[in-house]
Amino acid sequence: MARHIVASTSEIPPGGNKVVDVAGRDIVVFHVNGEFFALLNRCPHEGAPLEKAACVARLTSPEPGVYERSRVGEMLRCPWHGWEFDMRNGQSWFDPKRVKIRSYPVAVERGDELEKGPYVAETFPVHVEDSYVIVEV
Ligand code: FES
């Protein structure tokens, strides 16, 4: 897998997302609760763009009439027909063994920690004041 710098962390606000083209793939990167998740921007049902999906909580019921919310913002609800997916791994909520969205590893690294390329150019002093989101495809 190659590493691709797709955004600075400040480009994707908490609760927001950014669609990026990585090696010809339409990928959406979400920022939820301080973490970043990268998924193919296409619902496996009929292809809805997941950038428009609602980021909802996991809802469970330990007993009738009692509801508990957890993992707030980590569940995706497709905008077209409401299929739900776990943002951490792309698995569907209703059939996790057979239906999922392709997910990609994400890392956040400081700009001064990124790998240097093979080319050399004249350089100038630079101050790093932000971090970047890196997606592996
Ligand atoms: S296209 Fe996503 S649920 Fe139908």
Boltz pocket constraint, residues with backbone or C-beta under 6 A from the ligand:
constraints:
  - pocket:
      binder: B
      contacts: [[A, 43], [A, 44], [A, 45], [A, 46], [A, 47], [A, 48], [A, 78], [A, 79], [A, 80], [A, 81], [A, 82], [A, 83]]
      max_distance: 6.0
